[in-house]
Amino acid sequence: MHEIQLKYGCNPNQKPSRIFMEDGSELPVTVLNGNPGYINFLDAVNGWQLVKELKEAAGLPAAASFKHVSPAGAAVGLPLNNTLAKIYWVDDLGELSPLACAYARARGADRMSSFGDFIALSDICDEDTARLIKREVSDGVIAPGYTDNALELLHSKKNGNYNVLQIDAAYQPAPIEKKQVYGIIFEQGRNELDINEELLSSIVTRNREIPEAALTDMKIALITLKYTQSNSVCYVKDGQAIGIGAGQQSRIHCTRLAGSKADNWYLRQAPQVLNLPFLDKIGRADRDNAIDVYIGNEYMDLLTDGSWGKAFREKPFAFTEQEKLEWLKGMKDVTLGSDAFFPFSDNAERAHKSGVKYIVQPGGSVRDDLVVECCNKYDMVMVFTGIRLFHH
């Protein structure tokens, strides 16, 4: 296909709309099912780039959950323990394939943000992954291929209207990219930065010990940031993003936003949350909403008389602020990546509260010495890459 006519652009009033190759060549993407829109394609193309690079960097299948041209989650296909399987609502599916584990992690880290996502998969979509996708609220998926059983499952989703895209894995874009804004053409070289261990070699703190798993998490953080709307900060733990703060004007606001999401990911693993007595009729999305309120500051909205009975068989005890702080002390060895330098040490202070041990950022602030000093105070390891990763 040389072009695909779309129903409309970002909004229904933005017509006409299409995607096409400027040089007249065939598009590297094929629509196998559904009628994807303008934003769907933006999510799909950005998501594909992210998972392609994650797989190359980690050597494992990768998945991303995209919403509004930023990832809500990204992960590689490491096995799930029983707790993660339970908080991601996949404990009833048995042992999952590595690709399915990658998507369970990408979708599960921030399920509120991933609701209605566009999925990107680095490998051929197998039946396990399609089974997981079929039960979630999602707009579509892009992958380099699909097994017959997987395609049959996906075709049956959304009354046969689920968006299924296939990308040519061998496609290589031109080295110069363009976009038009207000009639003005913007042109730049593609961001082909290779996120490798050489990039992570400049350790600036007293603590210089970075385990192999943390090096992989640093790569995952930076590759995720490479395709996240700036300013952005990403917290990573055990091969998956657990908190992404995107599109904030202030660096500390990115760090706080991503940190609060990382905290929520860990709070969901607390016994009080794992054992909430939900009514059998409550679906996964409503459980996610209830959990989000229960672990938040407005938990009494859920636990008042007349409210708790809508979600629970019996009234749960409140998860108090002190109990949450005690539980969060168990979150350790988290990695944080930032797409630009930390201008103040407050970012490192906030990161420490969410168990961050390893930080990777460009460096280059006039206050780098104060940021390094703060990291030394908490025995953190910090790497300067020297390279910014803005994405707009």
Rosetta blueprint (number, residue, H / E / L):
1 M L
2 H L
3 E E
4 I E
5 Q E
6 L E
7 K L
8 Y L
9 G L
10 C L
11 N L
12 P L
13 N L
14 Q L
15 K L
16 P L
17 S E
18 R E
19 I E
20 F E
21 M L
22 E L
23 D L
24 G L
25 S L
26 E L
27 L L
28 P L
29 V E
30 T E
31 V E
32 L E
33 N E
34 G L
35 N L
36 P L
37 G L
38 Y H
39 I H
40 N H
41 F H
42 L H
43 D H
44 A H
45 V H
46 N H
47 G H
48 W H
49 Q H
50 L H
51 V H
52 K H
53 E H
54 L H
55 K H
56 E H
57 A H
58 A H
59 G L
60 L L
61 P L
62 A E
63 A E
64 A E
65 S E
66 F E
67 K E
68 H L
69 V L
70 S E
71 P E
72 A E
73 G E
74 A E
75 A E
76 V E
77 G L
78 L L
79 P L
80 L L
81 N L
82 N H
83 T H
84 L H
85 A H
86 K H
87 I H
88 Y L
89 W L
90 V L
91 D L
92 D L
93 L L
94 G L
95 E L
96 L L
97 S L
98 P H
99 L H
100 A H
101 C H
102 A H
103 Y H
104 A H
105 R H
106 A H
107 R H
108 G H
109 A L
110 D L
111 R H
112 M H
113 S H
114 S H
115 F L
116 G L
117 D E
118 F E
119 I E
120 A E
121 L E
122 S L
123 D L
124 I L
125 C E
126 D L
127 E H
128 D H
129 T H
130 A H
131 R H
132 L H
133 I H
134 K H
135 R L
136 E L
137 V L
138 S E
139 D E
140 G E
141 V E
142 I E
143 A E
144 P L
145 G L
146 Y E
147 T L
148 D H
149 N H
150 A H
151 L H
152 E H
153 L H
154 L H
155 H H
156 S L
157 K H
158 K H
159 N H
160 G H
161 N L
162 Y L
163 N E
164 V E
165 L E
166 Q E
167 I E
168 D L
169 A L
170 A L
171 Y L
172 Q L
173 P L
174 A L
175 P L
176 I E
177 E E
178 K E
179 K E
180 Q E
181 V E
182 Y L
183 G L
184 I E
185 I E
186 F E
187 E E
188 Q E
189 G E
190 R L
191 N L
192 E L
193 L L
194 D L
195 I L
196 N L
197 E L
198 E H
199 L H
200 L H
201 S L
202 S L
203 I E
204 V L
205 T L
206 R L
207 N L
208 R L
209 E L
210 I L
211 P L
212 E H
213 A H
214 A H
215 L H
216 T H
217 D H
218 M H
219 K H
220 I H
221 A H
222 L H
223 I H
224 T H
225 L H
226 K H
227 Y L
228 T L
229 Q L
230 S L
231 N L
232 S E
233 V E
234 C E
235 Y E
236 V E
237 K E
238 D L
239 G L
240 Q E
241 A E
242 I E
243 G E
244 I E
245 G E
246 A E
247 G L
248 Q L
249 Q L
250 S L
251 R H
252 I H
253 H H
254 C H
255 T H
256 R H
257 L H
258 A H
259 G H
260 S H
261 K H
262 A H
263 D H
264 N H
265 W H
266 Y H
267 L H
268 R L
269 Q L
270 A L
271 P H
272 Q H
273 V H
274 L H
275 N L
276 L L
277 P L
278 F E
279 L L
280 D L
281 K L
282 I L
283 G L
284 R H
285 A H
286 D H
287 R H
288 D H
289 N H
290 A H
291 I H
292 D H
293 V H
294 Y H
295 I L
296 G L
297 N L
298 E L
299 Y L
300 M H
301 D H
302 L H
303 L H
304 T L
305 D L
306 G L
307 S L
308 W H
309 G H
310 K H
311 A L
312 F E
313 R L
314 E L
315 K L
316 P L
317 F L
318 A L
319 F L
320 T L
321 E H
322 Q H
323 E H
324 K H
325 L H
326 E H
327 W H
328 L H
329 K L
330 G L
331 M L
332 K L
333 D L
334 V E
335 T E
336 L E
337 G E
338 S E
339 D L
340 A L
341 F L
342 F L
343 P L
344 F L
345 S L
346 D H
347 N H
348 A H
349 E H
350 R H
351 A H
352 H H
353 K H
354 S L
355 G L
356 V E
357 K E
358 Y E
359 I E
360 V E
361 Q E
362 P L
363 G L
364 G L
365 S L
366 V L
367 R L
368 D H
369 D H
370 L H
371 V H
372 V H
373 E H
374 C H
375 C H
376 N H
377 K H
378 Y L
379 D L
380 M L
381 V E
382 M E
383 V E
384 F E
385 T L
386 G L
387 I L
388 R L
389 L L
390 F L
391 H L
392 H L
